[in-house]
């Protein structure tokens, strides 16, 4: 496994980052022991970087996977807090949930524009203060939008950016993949740590797995790439791919690379909360039913977190 320093943070991370969203309740909802086993398989094979979030509900999985390790993995987490009180609670919940004293990377989750960056300034100031106290090592921003990546280039207080990058540009909110790559390069040259997300478009691009992984691996201004995995077989396959080694056909088959989709169950009451929550504009209400525009959906599962009927799942 290849390792690199994440921008100017002084934090060394593996080229592959374990994306913990998929194992949590928003997606396949693995029991803690099963999810921890998948994460531990990655850690034992050289991955030292995990991406999670307060929303993902995977702190227990990560804590269990890290149990007994001499050297703990680097963990990046994030939340939607906009004021000091919410930020403080989220930081403490992460520290307790992960059973760590110092959080490696704490980020503002899913920032959409310069306006949202300004609107979350109070929370950001709290994270910066925690960094000064040594309880957070690096402060960052996650985003699907080009405007945000460009904006943080002029914010020296931001250490890390976590942008959406995939070959087809699926999920980018305000431009093309070329626009995003230009912004990401600017961030890299400004000394930011850059680790990308959704190289397979949330599962939409699984049919072109090799091409998509090659695409992100060949971008010289991305330090690490977060990829979601739900089985030990997927871990083994992705690690071999990142290391440039041949993947046995049997492993490919057992990893069960299949196309995923967002499914709305028949008991959906069309309350519209998921439509309001989806920042990709992939959901709409049509004739009293929620419809999914597959070309816009990045299969994040965030819509499911606001469904009062638990009618949304990724399968």
Secondary structure by P-SEA (a helix, b strand, c coil): cccccccccccccccccccccccccccccccaaaaaaaaaaaaaacccbbbbccccccaaaaaaaacccccccbbbbccccccaaaaaaaaaaaaaaaccccccbbbbcccccaaaaaaaaaaaaaaaaaaaaccccccccccccaaaaaaacccccccbbbbbbcccccccccccaaaaaaaaaaaaaacccccccccccccccccaaaaaaaaaaacccccbbbbbbccaaaaaaaaaaaacccccaaaaaaacbbbbbbbbccccccccccccccccccccccccbbbbccccccccccccccccccccccc
